[in-house]
């Protein structure tokens, strides 16, 4: 009887140890799998977050430049003017002998013509300003830029290629004609020490 009981107990005890070992191993493997899944998910999530940051960083850096520069540089931007405002500013600059103000109203290249001379042809803006300033240094105000002025209308009719958009004559007979481009910028300046050189 003793041997039978011992033999019976041994399989029972072995089975108990085996099942608790299996349970322990199963729990351990399950925990490892959970840790691996959690770690993998965390790693993948971090990688995607880093990729998203890399993708959005250039956009964040690139987009503020165009949107911020117009507001930051409002004072340096060119003012949008109507054709009448442009003409008024040109006339005012000539009447007040503030020729430097003409530069901002010019094309990058301006043709300058001085009647009864061999001068000048295409020039840079600064050269055109300097030439206008020196040529009109002796001109005396007031200037008359009205289309109804008989001198201006006669010059326009006789020399439409040089005297068309803006034509004016000074008190002491100086004459200036300004042609504007399609962008309403000065592209040609024609001048004479006297309108009498062009019309009688």
KOLVO-56863 format. One line per field, with one value per atom (N, C-alpha, C, CB): residue in one letter; x, y, z; residue number from 0. Coordinates in Angstrom, 1 decimal. Glycine has a CB too. Example, Ala and Ser with C-alpha at 12.3 -4.5 7.8 and 13.67 -1.06 7.14 Angstrom:
REM KOLVO-56863
resn: (A  A  A  A  S  S  S  S);
x: (13.2  12.3  13.2  11.3  12.8  13.7  12.9  14.1);
y: (-5.7  -4.5  -3.3  -4.5  -2.2  -1.1  0.0  -0.6);
z: (7.8  7.8  7.8  9.0  7.1  7.1  7.9  5.7);
resi: (0  0  0  0  1  1  1  1);
REM end
This chain:
REM KOLVO-56863
resn: (X  X  X  X  X  X  X  X  X  X  X  X  X  X  X  X  X  X  X  X  X  X  X  X  X  X  X  X  X  X  X  X  X  X  X  X  X  X  X  X  X  X  X  X  X  X  X  X  X  X  X  X  X  X  X  X  X  X  X  X  X  X  X  X  X  X  X  X  X  X  X  X  X  X  X  X  X  X  X  X  X  X  X  X  X  X  X  X  X  X  X  X  X  X  X  X  X  X  X  X  X  X  X  X  X  X  X  X  X  X  X  X  X  X  X  X  X  X  X  X  X  X  X  X  X  X  X  X  X  X  X  X  X  X  X  X  X  X  X  X  X  X  X  X  X  X  X  X  X  X  X  X  X  X  X  X  X  X  X  X  X  X  X  X  X  X  X  X  X  X  X  X  X  X  X  X  X  X  X  X  X  X  X  X  X  X  X  X  X  X  X  X  X  X  X  X  X  X  X  X  X  X  X  X  X  X  X  X  X  X  X  X  X  X  X  X  X  X  X  X  X  X  X  X  X  X  X  X  X  X  X  X  X  X  X  X  X  X  X  X  X  X  X  X  X  X  X  X  X  X  X  X  X  X  X  X  X  X  X  X  X  X  X  X  X  X  X  X  X  X  X  X  X  X  X  X  X  X  X  X  X  X  X  X  X  X  X  X  X  X  X  X  X  X  X  X  X  X  X  X  X  X  X  X  X  X  X  X  X  X  X  X  X  X  X  X  X  X  X  X  X  X  X  X  X  X  X  X  X  X  X  X  X  X  X  X  X  X  X  X  X  X  X  X  X  X  X  X  X  X  X  X  X  X  X  X  X  X  X  X  X  X  X  X  X  X  X  X  X  X  X  X  X  X  X  X  X  X  X  X  X  X  X  X  X  X  X  X  X  X  X  X  X  X  X  X  X  X  X  X  X  X  X  X  X  X  X  X  X  X  X  X  X  X  X  X  X  X  X  X  X  X  X  X  X  X  X  X  X  X  X  X  X  X  X  X  X  X  X  X  X  X  X  X  X  X  X  X  X  X  X  X  X  X  X  X  X  X  X  X  X  X  X  X  X  X  X  X  X  X  X  X  X  X  X  X  X  X  X  X  X  X  X  X  X  X  X  X  X  X  X  X  X  X  X  X  X  X  X  X  X  X  X  X  X  X  X  X  X  X  X  X  X  X  X  X  X  X  X  X  X  X  X  X  X  X  X  X  X  X  X  X  X  X  X  X  X  X  X  X  X  X  X  X  X  X  X  X  X  X  X  X  X  X  X  X  X  X  X  X  X  X  X  X  X  X  X  X  X  X  X  X  X  X  X  X  X  X  X  X  X  X  X  X  X  X  X  X  X  X  X  X  X  X  X  X  X  X  X  X  X  X  X  X  X  X  X  X  X  X  X  X  X  X  X  X  X  X  X  X  X  X  X  X  X  X  X  X  X  X  X  X  X  X  X  X  X  X  X  X  X  X  X  X  X  X  X  X  X  X  X  X  X  X  X  X  X  X  X  X  X  X  X  X  X  X  X  X  X  X  X  X  X  X  X  X  X  X  X  X  X  X  X  X  X  X  X  X  X  X  X  X  X  X  X  X  X  X  X  X  X  X  X  X  X  X  X  X  X  X  X  X  X  X  X  X  X  X  X  X  X  X  X  X  X  X  X  X  X  X  X  X  X  X  X  X  X  X  X  X  X  X  X  X  X  X  X  X  X  X  X  X  X  X  X  X  X  X  X  X  X  X  X  X  X  X  X  X  X  X  X  X  X  X  X  X  X  X  X  X  X  X  X  X  X  X  X  X  X  X  X  X  X  X  X  X  X  X  X  X);
x: (0.8  0.0  0.9  -0.9  1.9  2.8  3.4  3.9  3.8  4.4  3.4  5.0  2.2  1.1  0.8  -0.1  0.8  0.5  1.6  0.3  2.8  4.0  4.0  5.3  3.7  3.6  2.5  3.5  1.4  0.3  0.6  -0.9  1.3  1.6  2.7  2.1  3.6  4.7  4.1  5.7  3.2  2.7  1.9  1.9  1.2  0.3  1.2  -0.5  2.3  3.2  3.9  4.2  4.3  5.0  4.1  5.6  2.9  1.9  1.7  0.6  1.6  1.4  2.6  1.3  3.8  5.0  5.0  6.3  4.7  4.7  3.7  4.4  2.5  1.5  1.8  0.1  2.4  2.8  3.9  3.1  4.9  6.0  5.5  7.0  4.5  3.9  3.2  2.9  2.5  1.8  2.8  0.9  3.9  4.9  5.5  6.0  5.9  6.5  5.6  7.0  4.3  3.3  3.1  1.9  3.1  3.0  4.2  2.8  5.4  6.6  6.7  7.8  6.3  6.3  5.3  6.1  4.1  3.1  3.5  1.8  4.2  4.7  5.8  5.3  6.7  7.7  7.1  8.6  6.0  5.3  4.7  4.3  4.0  3.4  4.5  2.7  5.6  6.7  7.2  7.8  7.4  7.9  6.9  8.2  5.6  4.6  4.6  3.2  4.6  4.5  5.8  4.4  6.9  8.2  8.2  9.4  7.7  7.7  6.7  7.3  5.6  4.6  5.2  3.3  5.8  6.4  7.5  7.0  8.4  9.5  8.9  10.4  7.9  7.3  6.6  6.3  5.9  5.3  6.3  4.5  7.4  8.5  9.1  9.6  9.3  9.8  8.9  10.1  7.6  6.6  6.6  5.2  6.6  6.6  7.8  6.5  9.0  10.2  10.1  11.4  9.6  9.4  8.4  8.9  7.3  6.4  7.1  5.2  7.9  8.6  9.5  9.4  10.2  11.1  10.4  11.9  9.2  8.4  7.8  7.3  7.4  6.7  7.7  5.8  8.9  9.9  10.3  11.1  10.6  10.9  9.7  11.3  8.5  7.3  7.2  6.1  7.4  7.3  8.3  7.3  9.5  10.6  10.3  11.9  9.9  9.7  8.6  9.6  7.4  6.2  6.3  5.1  6.9  6.9  7.6  7.4  8.7  9.5  8.6  10.6  7.8  7.0  5.9  6.4  5.3  4.2  4.7  3.4  5.9  6.3  7.0  7.2  7.7  8.5  7.7  9.3  6.5  5.7  5.3  4.5  5.0  4.6  5.8  3.8  6.9  8.1  8.7  9.2  8.5  9.1  8.1  9.9  7.1  6.0  6.6  4.9  7.5  8.0  8.9  8.8  9.5  10.4  9.7  11.6  8.4  7.7  7.3  6.4  7.3  6.8  5.3  7.2  5.0  3.6  2.9  3.5  1.7  1.0  0.3  -0.1  0.6  0.0  -0.8  1.2  -1.8  -2.6  -1.8  -4.0  -2.1  -1.4  -1.4  -2.0  -2.6  -2.6  -1.7  -4.1  -1.6  -0.7  0.7  -1.0  1.0  2.4  2.8  2.6  1.9  2.1  2.2  0.9  1.4  1.5  2.8  0.3  3.3  4.6  5.8  4.8  5.7  6.7  6.7  6.5  5.6  5.5  6.0  4.0  5.6  6.0  7.5  5.3  8.1  9.6  10.3  10.0  9.7  10.4  10.2  9.8  9.0  8.7  9.6  7.2  9.8  10.5  12.0  10.0  12.4  13.8  14.3  14.7  13.4  13.7  13.8  12.6  14.8  15.0  15.3  16.1  15.8  16.1  14.8  16.9  13.7  12.4  12.0  11.4  12.5  12.2  12.7  12.7  13.8  14.4  13.4  15.6  12.7  11.7  10.5  11.2  10.4  9.3  9.8  8.6  11.1  11.7  11.8  13.1  11.9  12.3  13.8  12.0  14.3  15.8  16.7  16.1  16.2  16.9  16.0  17.4  16.5  15.8  16.5  15.5  15.8  16.4  16.3  15.7  17.4  17.4  17.8  18.4  17.0  17.3  17.4  16.2  18.5  18.7  18.7  20.0  17.7  17.6  18.7  16.3  19.2  20.3  21.6  20.0  21.7  23.0  23.0  23.1  24.2  24.4  24.0  25.8  23.7  23.4  22.0  23.6  21.6  22.4  22.1  22.0  20.9  20.6  20.2  21.7  20.3  19.9  20.8  19.9  20.3  21.0  20.4  21.1  21.2  20.7  19.8  21.8  19.1  18.2  19.0  17.4  20.1  20.9  21.5  22.0  21.9  22.5  21.4  23.1  20.2  19.1  18.7  17.9  18.7  18.4  19.5  18.3  20.8  21.8  21.8  23.2  21.5  21.4  20.3  21.3  19.1  17.9  18.2  16.7  18.8  19.1  20.1  19.8  21.1  22.1  21.5  23.4  20.7  20.2  19.1  19.6  18.3  17.2  17.6  16.0  18.9  19.4  19.0  20.9  19.0  18.7  17.2  19.5  16.4  15.0  14.3  14.3  13.4  12.8  11.3  12.9  10.8  9.4  8.6  9.1  7.4  6.5  6.6  5.1  6.3  6.2  4.7  6.8  4.4  3.0  3.0  2.6  2.3  2.2  0.7  2.5  -0.1  -1.4  -1.5  -2.3  -2.4  -2.6  -3.2  -3.6  -3.9  -4.5  -3.5  -5.6  -2.3  -1.2  -0.9  0.0  -0.9  -0.7  0.7  -0.9  1.7  3.1  3.1  4.1  2.6  2.6  1.9  2.0  0.7  0.0  0.7  -1.5  1.3  2.0  3.2  2.5  4.0  5.1  4.7  5.9  3.6  3.0  2.7  1.8  2.1  1.7  2.9  0.7  3.9  5.1  6.0  5.8  6.1  7.1  6.4  8.3  5.5  4.7  5.6  3.5  6.7  7.6  8.3  8.5  8.5  9.3  8.5  10.5  7.4  6.6  5.2  6.8  4.8  3.5  2.8  3.5  3.2  2.5  2.5  3.1  3.7  3.8  4.7  4.4  4.1  4.9  4.7  4.4  5.8  5.8  6.8  6.0  6.5  7.5  7.6  7.1  8.8  9.1  8.9  10.5  9.0  8.8  9.9  8.9  11.1  12.2  12.4  13.5  11.3  11.2  11.8  11.9  12.3  12.8  11.6  13.5  11.9  10.9  11.3  10.7  10.3  10.6  9.4  10.8  9.7  8.7  9.0  8.6  8.0  8.3  7.3  8.1  7.9  7.1  7.1  7.6  5.9  5.7  5.6  4.5  6.1  6.0  4.6  7.1  4.3  3.0  2.9  2.9  4.0  3.9  3.8  5.1  3.6  3.5  4.8  2.3  5.9  7.2  7.9  8.1  8.7  9.4  10.4  10.2  10.2  11.1  11.9  10.3  11.4  12.0  11.9  11.5  13.0  12.9  13.6  13.7  12.8  13.3  13.3  12.4  14.4  14.5  15.1  15.4  14.7  15.3  15.5  14.4  16.5  16.7  15.7  18.1  15.0  13.9  13.0  14.5  11.7  10.7  10.8  9.2  11.4  11.5  12.4  12.0  13.2  14.1  13.2  15.2  12.0  11.2  10.0  10.7  9.4  8.3  8.5  6.9  7.9  8.1  6.8  8.4);
y: (-1.2  0.0  1.3  0.0  1.2  2.3  2.6  2.1  1.6  1.8  2.4  0.5  1.9  2.4  3.8  1.6  4.2  5.6  6.5  5.8  6.0  6.8  7.0  6.2  5.9  6.0  6.9  4.6  6.9  7.7  9.2  7.4  9.5  10.8  11.5  10.9  10.6  11.2  11.7  10.1  11.0  11.6  12.8  10.6  12.8  14.0  15.2  13.7  15.0  16.1  16.6  15.7  15.7  16.0  16.8  14.8  16.3  17.1  18.5  16.3  18.7  20.0  20.9  19.9  20.4  21.2  21.6  20.5  20.6  20.8  21.9  19.5  21.8  22.8  24.2  22.4  24.3  25.6  26.1  25.5  25.3  25.7  26.2  24.6  25.5  25.9  27.3  24.9  27.4  28.7  29.8  28.5  29.5  30.6  31.0  30.1  29.9  30.2  30.9  28.9  30.5  31.2  32.7  30.4  32.9  34.3  35.1  34.3  34.5  35.2  35.5  34.3  34.6  34.8  35.9  33.5  35.8  36.8  38.2  36.4  38.3  39.6  40.1  39.5  39.2  39.6  40.1  38.4  39.3  39.7  41.1  38.7  41.3  42.7  43.8  42.6  43.5  44.5  44.8  44.0  43.7  43.9  44.7  42.5  44.3  45.1  46.5  44.4  46.7  48.1  48.9  48.1  48.3  48.9  49.2  48.1  48.3  48.5  49.6  47.2  49.6  50.6  52.0  50.4  52.1  53.3  53.8  53.2  52.8  53.2  53.6  51.9  53.0  53.3  54.7  52.3  54.9  56.2  57.3  56.2  57.1  58.1  58.4  57.7  57.4  57.5  58.3  56.1  58.0  58.8  60.3  58.2  60.5  61.8  62.6  61.8  61.9  62.6  62.9  61.7  62.0  62.2  63.3  60.9  63.4  64.5  65.8  64.3  65.8  67.1  67.5  66.9  66.5  66.8  67.3  65.6  66.8  67.2  68.6  66.2  68.9  70.2  71.3  70.0  70.9  72.0  72.8  71.4  72.2  73.1  74.0  72.3  73.4  74.2  75.4  73.4  75.1  76.2  77.2  75.6  76.8  77.8  78.5  77.1  77.8  78.4  79.3  77.3  79.0  79.8  81.1  79.0  81.3  82.6  83.6  82.5  83.2  84.2  85.0  83.5  84.4  85.3  86.0  84.5  85.4  86.1  87.2  85.1  87.1  88.1  89.2  87.5  88.9  90.0  91.2  89.5  90.9  92.1  93.0  91.7  92.4  93.3  93.9  92.5  93.2  93.8  94.9  92.7  94.8  95.7  96.7  95.0  97.0  97.8  99.2  98.1  99.7  101.0  101.0  101.6  99.8  99.8  99.3  98.8  98.9  98.5  99.7  97.7  99.4  100.5  100.7  100.2  102.0  102.4  102.2  103.8  101.7  101.5  102.8  100.3  103.4  104.7  104.6  105.7  105.4  105.5  106.3  106.2  106.2  107.0  108.5  106.7  109.0  110.4  110.8  110.8  109.9  110.2  110.2  109.2  109.3  109.2  110.5  108.0  110.9  112.2  113.4  112.4  113.4  114.5  114.5  114.4  113.3  113.3  113.7  111.9  113.3  113.7  115.2  113.0  115.8  117.2  118.0  117.6  117.5  118.1  118.1  117.5  116.9  116.8  117.8  115.3  118.0  118.9  120.3  118.7  120.7  122.1  122.4  122.2  121.5  121.8  121.5  121.0  121.0  120.6  119.5  121.8  118.6  117.5  116.2  117.2  116.3  115.3  113.9  115.7  113.8  112.5  111.7  112.6  112.4  111.7  111.0  112.7  111.4  110.8  109.4  111.6  109.1  107.8  106.6  107.7  106.8  105.7  105.6  106.0  106.5  106.5  106.1  107.8  105.6  105.3  103.8  106.0  103.4  102.1  102.0  101.8  100.8  100.6  101.2  99.1  101.3  102.0  103.1  101.0  104.3  105.5  106.1  106.5  106.4  107.1  108.6  106.7  109.3  110.7  111.4  111.2  112.4  113.1  114.6  112.9  115.2  116.7  117.3  117.0  118.1  118.6  119.6  119.4  119.6  120.5  120.0  121.9  118.8  118.2  116.7  118.2  116.1  114.7  113.8  114.5  114.4  113.6  113.0  114.4  111.9  111.1  109.6  111.4  109.2  107.8  107.0  107.1  105.7  104.9  105.1  103.4  105.3  105.5  104.7  107.0  104.6  104.0  105.1  103.6  104.7  105.7  106.8  104.9  106.5  107.5  108.5  106.9  107.9  108.8  109.7  107.9  109.2  110.0  111.1  109.1  110.8  111.8  112.9  111.1  112.5  113.5  114.4  112.8  113.8  114.5  115.5  113.6  115.1  115.9  117.1  115.1  116.8  117.8  118.9  117.1  118.4  119.4  120.2  118.7  119.6  120.2  121.3  119.2  120.9  121.9  122.8  121.1  122.8  123.6  125.1  123.5  125.6  127.0  127.3  127.6  126.2  126.4  127.2  125.0  128.1  128.9  128.6  130.4  128.4  128.1  129.4  127.5  129.4  128.2  127.5  128.6  126.2  125.3  125.2  123.9  125.0  124.8  123.4  125.9  122.5  121.1  120.9  120.1  121.9  121.7  121.4  122.9  120.5  120.1  121.3  118.9  122.2  123.3  124.4  123.9  124.3  125.3  125.1  125.1  126.2  126.1  125.7  127.5  126.0  125.5  124.0  126.2  123.5  122.1  121.3  121.8  121.8  121.0  121.1  121.6  122.2  122.3  121.4  123.8  121.3  120.4  118.9  120.6  118.6  117.3  116.9  117.1  117.8  117.6  117.4  118.7  118.2  118.2  117.1  119.5  116.7  115.6  114.6  116.3  113.9  112.9  111.8  112.4  111.5  110.4  110.7  110.0  112.0  112.4  113.2  113.2  113.8  114.7  114.2  116.2  113.3  112.8  112.7  111.4  111.9  111.7  112.9  110.5  113.4  114.6  115.6  114.3  116.8  117.9  119.2  118.1  119.8  121.1  122.1  120.8  123.4  124.4  125.4  125.2  125.8  126.7  128.2  126.5  129.0  130.5  131.0  131.2  130.4  130.9  129.9  131.1  129.3  128.6  127.2  129.4  126.7  125.3  124.4  124.9  123.2  122.3  120.9  122.3  120.1  118.7  117.9  118.6  116.7  115.8  114.4  115.6  113.8  112.5  111.5  112.6  110.3  109.2  108.1  108.7  107.6  106.5  105.2  106.8  104.1  102.8  102.2  101.8  101.0  100.4  100.2  99.0  100.2  100.1  101.4  99.3  102.5  103.9  104.3  104.0  103.9  104.4  105.2  103.2  106.1  106.9  106.1  108.1  106.1  105.4  106.3  104.3  107.5  108.5  109.9  108.4  110.6  112.1  112.9  112.3  113.8  114.7  116.1  114.6  116.8  118.2  119.1  118.2  120.4  121.4  122.7  121.7  123.5  124.7  125.8  125.3  125.5  126.4  125.7  127.7  125.9  125.2  125.8  125.4  127.0  127.7  126.9  129.1  126.0  125.2  124.1  124.5  123.9  122.8  123.4  121.9  124.5  125.1  126.6  124.8  127.3  128.8  129.4  129.2);
z: (0.0  0.0  0.0  1.2  0.7  0.8  -0.6  1.8  -1.3  -2.6  -3.5  -3.1  -3.5  -4.4  -4.2  -4.2  -2.9  -2.5  -3.0  -1.0  -2.8  -3.3  -4.8  -2.8  -5.4  -6.9  -7.3  -7.5  -6.7  -7.0  -6.8  -6.3  -5.7  -5.4  -6.3  -3.9  -6.7  -7.6  -8.8  -7.9  -9.6  -10.8  -10.5  -11.5  -9.4  -9.0  -8.8  -7.8  -8.0  -7.7  -9.0  -6.6  -9.8  -11.1  -12.0  -11.8  -12.1  -12.9  -12.3  -12.9  -11.0  -10.4  -10.7  -8.9  -10.6  -10.9  -12.4  -10.5  -13.2  -14.7  -15.1  -15.4  -14.5  -14.9  -14.4  -14.5  -13.2  -12.7  -13.4  -11.2  -13.9  -14.7  -16.1  -15.0  -16.6  -17.9  -17.7  -18.4  -16.6  -16.4  -16.2  -15.1  -15.5  -15.3  -16.6  -14.3  -17.4  -18.7  -19.7  -19.4  -19.7  -20.5  -20.1  -20.3  -18.8  -18.2  -18.6  -16.7  -18.5  -18.8  -20.3  -18.4  -21.1  -22.6  -22.9  -23.3  -22.3  -22.6  -22.2  -21.8  -21.1  -20.6  -21.6  -19.2  -22.1  -23.0  -24.3  -23.3  -24.8  -26.0  -25.8  -26.4  -24.7  -24.4  -24.4  -23.1  -23.8  -23.7  -25.1  -22.8  -25.9  -27.3  -28.1  -27.9  -28.0  -28.7  -28.3  -28.6  -27.0  -26.5  -26.9  -24.9  -26.8  -27.1  -28.6  -26.8  -29.4  -30.9  -31.3  -31.6  -30.6  -30.9  -30.5  -30.2  -29.4  -28.9  -29.9  -27.5  -30.3  -31.2  -32.6  -31.5  -33.1  -34.4  -34.3  -34.8  -33.1  -32.9  -32.8  -31.6  -32.2  -32.1  -33.5  -31.1  -34.2  -35.6  -36.5  -36.2  -36.4  -37.2  -36.7  -37.1  -35.4  -34.9  -35.4  -33.3  -35.4  -35.8  -37.3  -35.6  -38.1  -39.5  -39.8  -40.2  -39.0  -39.2  -38.9  -38.3  -37.8  -37.5  -38.6  -36.2  -39.2  -40.3  -41.5  -40.7  -41.8  -42.9  -42.7  -43.2  -41.5  -41.2  -40.9  -40.1  -40.5  -40.2  -41.4  -39.6  -42.5  -43.7  -44.1  -44.8  -44.0  -44.4  -43.4  -44.4  -42.1  -41.1  -41.3  -39.7  -41.8  -42.0  -43.3  -42.0  -44.3  -45.7  -45.8  -46.7  -45.2  -45.3  -44.6  -44.9  -43.4  -42.8  -43.6  -41.5  -44.4  -45.1  -46.1  -45.9  -47.0  -47.8  -47.1  -48.9  -46.1  -45.5  -44.5  -44.7  -43.9  -43.0  -43.7  -42.0  -44.8  -45.4  -45.9  -46.5  -46.5  -46.9  -45.8  -47.7  -44.6  -43.5  -42.9  -42.5  -42.9  -42.3  -43.2  -42.1  -44.5  -45.4  -46.1  -46.4  -45.4  -46.0  -46.4  -45.0  -45.6  -45.9  -47.2  -44.8  -47.5  -48.7  -49.9  -48.4  -49.8  -51.0  -51.8  -50.5  -53.1  -54.0  -53.8  -55.5  -53.8  -53.6  -55.0  -53.1  -55.0  -56.2  -56.5  -56.1  -57.7  -58.1  -59.3  -58.3  -59.5  -60.7  -61.7  -60.4  -63.0  -64.0  -63.7  -65.4  -63.3  -63.0  -61.8  -62.6  -60.8  -59.7  -60.1  -58.5  -61.0  -61.5  -62.3  -62.5  -63.1  -63.9  -63.0  -64.9  -61.9  -61.0  -60.3  -59.9  -59.9  -59.2  -60.1  -58.6  -61.3  -62.3  -62.5  -63.7  -62.7  -62.9  -61.6  -63.2  -60.5  -59.2  -59.1  -58.0  -59.4  -59.2  -60.2  -59.6  -61.4  -62.3  -61.9  -63.7  -61.5  -61.0  -59.8  -60.7  -58.9  -57.7  -57.8  -56.5  -59.0  -59.3  -58.3  -59.2  -58.0  -57.1  -58.0  -56.0  -58.9  -60.0  -59.5  -60.9  -58.3  -57.7  -57.5  -56.4  -57.3  -57.1  -58.4  -56.7  -59.6  -60.8  -60.9  -62.0  -60.3  -60.3  -60.0  -59.4  -59.0  -58.6  -59.6  -57.2  -60.5  -61.5  -62.9  -61.5  -62.9  -64.2  -64.5  -64.3  -65.7  -66.1  -65.8  -67.7  -65.9  -65.5  -66.6  -65.4  -67.8  -68.9  -69.5  -70.0  -69.6  -70.1  -71.3  -69.0  -72.3  -73.5  -73.2  -74.8  -73.3  -73.1  -74.5  -72.0  -74.8  -76.1  -75.8  -77.1  -76.2  -76.0  -77.4  -75.2  -77.7  -79.1  -79.3  -79.2  -80.6  -81.1  -80.5  -80.7  -80.0  -79.6  -80.1  -78.0  -79.9  -80.3  -79.1  -80.7  -78.0  -76.8  -76.8  -75.5  -76.4  -75.5  -75.8  -74.0  -75.8  -76.0  -74.8  -76.7  -74.8  -73.6  -72.4  -73.9  -71.2  -70.0  -68.9  -69.7  -67.8  -66.6  -65.9  -65.6  -64.9  -64.2  -63.6  -63.1  -62.9  -62.3  -63.3  -61.4  -64.4  -65.5  -66.0  -66.6  -66.2  -66.8  -65.8  -67.1  -64.5  -63.5  -63.5  -62.1  -63.6  -63.6  -64.8  -63.5  -66.0  -67.2  -67.2  -68.4  -66.7  -66.6  -65.6  -66.1  -64.5  -63.5  -64.1  -62.3  -64.7  -65.2  -66.4  -65.7  -67.3  -68.4  -68.0  -69.4  -67.0  -66.6  -65.4  -66.2  -65.2  -64.0  -64.2  -63.9  -65.4  -65.6  -65.9  -66.8  -66.0  -66.2  -65.1  -66.5  -65.4  -64.4  -64.3  -64.7  -63.1  -62.9  -63.0  -61.4  -63.3  -63.3  -64.7  -63.1  -64.6  -65.8  -66.1  -65.5  -67.4  -67.8  -68.5  -68.8  -67.9  -68.4  -69.0  -67.3  -69.1  -69.6  -71.0  -69.3  -71.4  -72.8  -73.6  -72.9  -72.9  -73.6  -74.0  -72.7  -73.4  -73.7  -75.2  -72.8  -76.0  -77.5  -77.8  -78.1  -77.0  -77.2  -77.1  -76.2  -76.0  -75.7  -76.8  -74.4  -77.2  -78.2  -79.6  -78.3  -79.9  -81.2  -81.2  -81.4  -80.1  -80.0  -80.1  -78.7  -79.4  -79.5  -80.9  -78.6  -81.6  -83.0  -83.9  -83.5  -83.7  -84.6  -84.3  -84.5  -83.0  -82.6  -81.7  -81.9  -82.2  -81.3  -80.8  -82.1  -81.5  -81.1  -79.8  -82.2  -79.5  -78.3  -77.3  -78.8  -77.8  -76.9  -77.0  -77.3  -76.0  -76.1  -74.7  -76.7  -73.8  -72.5  -71.6  -71.8  -71.4  -70.5  -71.3  -69.1  -71.5  -72.2  -71.4  -73.7  -71.1  -70.4  -70.9  -68.9  -70.7  -71.0  -69.8  -72.3  -69.6  -68.5  -68.8  -67.9  -67.8  -68.0  -69.0  -66.7  -69.0  -69.9  -71.1  -69.1  -71.5  -72.8  -72.8  -73.8  -71.7  -71.7  -72.0  -70.3  -72.6  -73.0  -72.5  -74.5  -72.0  -71.7  -72.1  -70.1  -72.6  -73.0  -72.4  -74.6  -71.8  -71.1  -71.7  -69.6  -72.1  -72.6  -71.5  -73.9  -71.3  -70.3  -71.0  -69.4  -70.3  -70.8  -70.5  -70.2  -70.9  -70.6  -69.1  -71.3  -68.3  -66.9  -66.2  -66.3  -67.0  -66.5  -65.8  -65.6  -66.4  -65.9  -67.0  -65.4  -66.6  -67.6  -68.4  -66.9  -69.8  -70.6  -71.6  -71.4  -71.8  -72.7  -72.1  -74.1  -72.2  -71.8  -72.9  -70.4  -73.5  -74.5  -73.9  -75.8  -74.2  -73.7  -74.7  -72.4  -74.5  -75.4  -74.6  -76.7  -74.9  -74.2  -74.6  -74.4  -75.7  -76.1  -77.0  -76.8  -76.8  -77.6  -79.1  -77.1  -79.2  -80.5  -81.4  -80.3  -80.9  -81.7  -82.5  -80.9  -82.0  -82.5  -83.3  -81.4  -82.8  -83.5  -83.5  -82.7  -84.5  -84.6  -84.2  -86.1);
resi: (0  0  0  0  1  1  1  1  2  2  2  2  3  3  3  3  4  4  4  4  5  5  5  5  6  6  6  6  7  7  7  7  8  8  8  8  9  9  9  9  10  10  10  10  11  11  11  11  12  12  12  12  13  13  13  13  14  14  14  14  15  15  15  15  16  16  16  16  17  17  17  17  18  18  18  18  19  19  19  19  20  20  20  20  21  21  21  21  22  22  22  22  23  23  23  23  24  24  24  24  25  25  25  25  26  26  26  26  27  27  27  27  28  28  28  28  29  29  29  29  30  30  30  30  31  31  31  31  32  32  32  32  33  33  33  33  34  34  34  34  35  35  35  35  36  36  36  36  37  37  37  37  38  38  38  38  39  39  39  39  40  40  40  40  41  41  41  41  42  42  42  42  43  43  43  43  44  44  44  44  45  45  45  45  46  46  46  46  47  47  47  47  48  48  48  48  49  49  49  49  50  50  50  50  51  51  51  51  52  52  52  52  53  53  53  53  54  54  54  54  55  55  55  55  56  56  56  56  57  57  57  57  58  58  58  58  59  59  59  59  60  60  60  60  61  61  61  61  62  62  62  62  63  63  63  63  64  64  64  64  65  65  65  65  66  66  66  66  67  67  67  67  68  68  68  68  69  69  69  69  70  70  70  70  71  71  71  71  72  72  72  72  73  73  73  73  74  74  74  74  75  75  75  75  76  76  76  76  77  77  77  77  78  78  78  78  79  79  79  79  80  80  80  80  81  81  81  81  82  82  82  82  83  83  83  83  84  84  84  84  85  85  85  85  86  86  86  86  87  87  87  87  88  88  88  88  89  89  89  89  90  90  90  90  91  91  91  91  92  92  92  92  93  93  93  93  94  94  94  94  95  95  95  95  96  96  96  96  97  97  97  97  98  98  98  98  99  99  99  99  100  100  100  100  101  101  101  101  102  102  102  102  103  103  103  103  104  104  104  104  105  105  105  105  106  106  106  106  107  107  107  107  108  108  108  108  109  109  109  109  110  110  110  110  111  111  111  111  112  112  112  112  113  113  113  113  114  114  114  114  115  115  115  115  116  116  116  116  117  117  117  117  118  118  118  118  119  119  119  119  120  120  120  120  121  121  121  121  122  122  122  122  123  123  123  123  124  124  124  124  125  125  125  125  126  126  126  126  127  127  127  127  128  128  128  128  129  129  129  129  130  130  130  130  131  131  131  131  132  132  132  132  133  133  133  133  134  134  134  134  135  135  135  135  136  136  136  136  137  137  137  137  138  138  138  138  139  139  139  139  140  140  140  140  141  141  141  141  142  142  142  142  143  143  143  143  144  144  144  144  145  145  145  145  146  146  146  146  147  147  147  147  148  148  148  148  149  149  149  149  150  150  150  150  151  151  151  151  152  152  152  152  153  153  153  153  154  154  154  154  155  155  155  155  156  156  156  156  157  157  157  157  158  158  158  158  159  159  159  159  160  160  160  160  161  161  161  161  162  162  162  162  163  163  163  163  164  164  164  164  165  165  165  165  166  166  166  166  167  167  167  167  168  168  168  168  169  169  169  169  170  170  170  170  171  171  171  171  172  172  172  172  173  173  173  173  174  174  174  174  175  175  175  175  176  176  176  176  177  177  177  177  178  178  178  178  179  179  179  179  180  180  180  180  181  181  181  181  182  182  182  182  183  183  183  183  184  184  184  184  185  185  185  185  186  186  186  186  187  187  187  187  188  188  188  188  189  189  189  189  190  190  190  190  191  191  191  191  192  192  192  192  193  193  193  193  194  194  194  194  195  195  195  195  196  196  196  196  197  197  197  197  198  198  198  198  199  199  199  199);
REM end
